[in-house]
Amino acid sequence: MNNNRKQNSDLNNPCSNIKCETCKIRKIALFRGVPHGSLSWTEKYRETVKLEKKHHLYHIGDNSKRFYTLYSGIIKLYDTAPNGKSQVLRFCGPGDFIGFQKEHEHGEGIKHGAIALTDCILCSFPRSSFSSLLKEDDTIANELLAKSERELHALRNHITFMGTCSSIKTIAFTLAELDYRLKQIRLLSNHKYSSNNQTLPLTHEDIAQAVGRSSVHVAKQVSKMCDEGLLKQERGGIIVLDSISLRLFADGAD
């Protein structure tokens, strides 16, 4: 395991109480279609991991031997551009499947990094056994394909906004999309991460890496949206005050 990852195996910690059959996020995770009676594989091979804020789950180029389902928290997936700057690929929330890369099966290092933006809990599974599981249970394979298609669709939308809209609208879209996903998680799983005063745990630098702008520029645009009553900045991140108006603002004409 990566030395930066902080795992707690104490039986008294909350991780030890996570069971596949009663998992709060299973209905939005990769194994949601697997019947209760067939969850013995996941319970047998699953390893629960605690990852502290600002620590890496894995770095670019690592030969990770595990896949992960994010149980709680937010993780940033990123790549590094030729100029050395980081580019956010996706902000992952509970239920997201992390670390899958087909080329990695052939010995290539993983092509993106993953770092925690909050304290996180993940369920990890051995890569060596996962391929055989996909062959045995097409339910999981189909769900993996569906998740990949949804993520590709979201990435396509984000690229479209970056290429055709002003920076402030791209920032608004980025925040609105993450806010919407986290609220859907709350509705579907009653997961304790999301609350009525949901804070997006993003810094200006995180947003800048997602939209291809400087953190100074992002700070100015976020301040404008705060003045409009769409957002509120606090020490832990950004609160979306009016989700509908923020999305309408992002979708509106420049």
N, C-alpha and C positions, 0 to 999 in steps of 0.2 A: 504493500500500500504506500501511497505517497506520504512522505514524512510530514507534509503540511496538513494532512487530514487528521483531525482529532476525533478518534473513536472512543466511545465510552461503553464498556461491556458490563458495567455495574448493573446487577439485576434490579436495583431500585430506581434506575433511570427510566424515563418515559419510553425509550426505544424498546425495552423488553416487553412492553404491553401491546405492541403492534402485532396483530395477528392477521393473516391473509383473509380468513373467512369473515372477520368483522371489520376489515379495513374501511375507514371512512371515505377513502378516495378510490376504492377499487372500481366503482362505476364509471370513473373518468380516466382510468389507467389502462395500461396495455392488457392486463389480464381480466378486464371487465366481462368478457364473454365466456370465460372459463367457468364451468359448473363448480359449485362448492365441493362436490365430491372429487374433483380433479385438481384441487389446489395443493395436494400433498407435495408436488414437485417444487412449487414456489416456496412452501414452508420449509422444505428440506434444504434447499440450496440458498435461500435468502439470507443475506447478512445485513443487519441494520447499522447504518453509519451516521454519526453526528459530524457535521462539518461546520466549523466556526466561521463567522463573518470575516470576509476578506482573505480567506484561505482558498487555495486551489483544490478542486476535485481532481483535475489533471491538467497538464500543460500541453501546448502544441508539441507534437512529436513523441509524446509518451506512448509506450506500448501497454495500454491499459488492459487488464485481464478481466474487467468487470463491466457490466451494463448497470444502469441505475434508473429507478423510478423515484422521482422527487416526491416525498411525502409531505414535507412542509418547508416553507421558505422560498426564496427567490435566488436563482442562479443565472449568471450572465455567461452566454457562449460568445466567444470572440475569435477573430482571426487577426493576423498581422499583415498589413499592406506592405508592398515593397519599400515604401518610404519609412517603415518602422512604426507607423501609427496603428493603433488598435481599431478594429472595426467590429461593432457588435453585430452578431448574426441573429441572436434571439435572446429575449428575456424569458426564462423558463419558470413556471409555477407548479404547484402541486398537481400530480397526475402526469406530468411530462416525462417522456422516456429519453434518457440522456446517455450519450456515449456510443451510439450505434453508428458504425461506418463500415460498409462492405469491404472497402479496400484494406481495412485494418486486419481482416481475416487472412490476408496474404502477406502479412508481416510488415506492412507500412505503418509508420507512426500515425497517431490520430491527428487530423488536420486542423483542429481548432482547440482552444483552451476553454476551461470551465472554472469560474470563480464565484464564490458565494457572496451575495449582496446582503444577506441576512444570515443568522444562524439557521442551519438547515438540518433536516433529517431525511435520509435517503435509504431506500431498500436496494441492495446491490445483488446481482446474480452473476455467476461465472460464465464468461464468454465461451469457455470450452464446452459447456453443456447446452448452451443456448441454441446453437445451430440444430442440434438433434431435436430439441423441443419444438422448434419451428416446423420441422418436417413431420413430427408426430401429431401436432395440433394446428390445423389450418385456421382455427379461430384466431389464434395469436398472430399468425402470419398475416391474415387479412386485416387485423386491427393495426399491425405495424405499418402496413401499406397505407391504410386510411390516415393514420397519424402523419405519415410522411407527406401525403398529398395535402393535408390541411396546413402543415408547416410551409410547404412550397407555395401554397396559395397566399398565405400571410406574408411570406417573403416577397412574392411578386407584387402584392399590393403596396408594400413598403417601398420597394424600388420604384414603382410607378409614382408614388407621392414625391419621393426624392427628386425624380427627374422632371416632374411636371408642375409641382406646386412650390410656393414660397417656403422659406425655411420655417417661418412661424407656424404655417399650416402642417408642415411635415412633423414638427415637434408636437403639435396638438394631436395629430393622428397617432403618433407613437405612444403618447400618454393615454389617449382615449382607448386605444386597442388593448394595452396592458390592463388598464382599469376595468374594462369590460370583461376580459378573460378571468381576472381574479374574482369579480363579482359573480360570474357564471359558476366558478368553482365553489363559491360559498353557497349558491342556490342548489347546486347538484349534489354537494357532499356535506353541507353543513360544517365545513372545515373551519376550525377555530382560528386559522391564520387571518382570514378576512373578517373585518368588523364593520360596523356602520361608519366608523371614522377611518376607513381604509387609507393607509399611507402607502404610496408607491415609493419603495426604498431606493430611489435613484438620485444620484448626484448630478450636477450639471455636466460633469465629465462623462458620466455614463450615457446621458442623453446625447452629448456631443459625438461620442463614438458611434451612436446609433444613426445619427442623421448626417454625419460628415461635416460638422461645423466645429468651431472652437467653443470651449466652455464659456468664454466671455460673451460670445454672441448668444449662446443658449440662455445664459443668465438674463440678458436683456429681454429676450423674447418671452421667457417665463414670467418675468416681472410685468410685462405688458398684459399677459393673460391673467395675472393676479389682480391687476388694476381693473380688469373687465369683470372680475368676480367669478372667473372660471376655475382658478386654481388658488391654492394657498401653500406657501412655502413654510416648512418647519424644519427643525434640526434633523429629524430622521428621514426627510425626503419631501415629497410633494403630495398634497391631497387634492383630488379632483372634487370641486365643490358642486359642479353642475355637469353631470356626465352627458346629458342630451345636448346641452348648448355647446359643450366642447366638441362633440362629434359633428354637430351642424356647422360649427366654425371651421373645423378641419375640412369638411366636405364642400364648403361654400366657395364660390368663385373668388379669385384673387382680384 
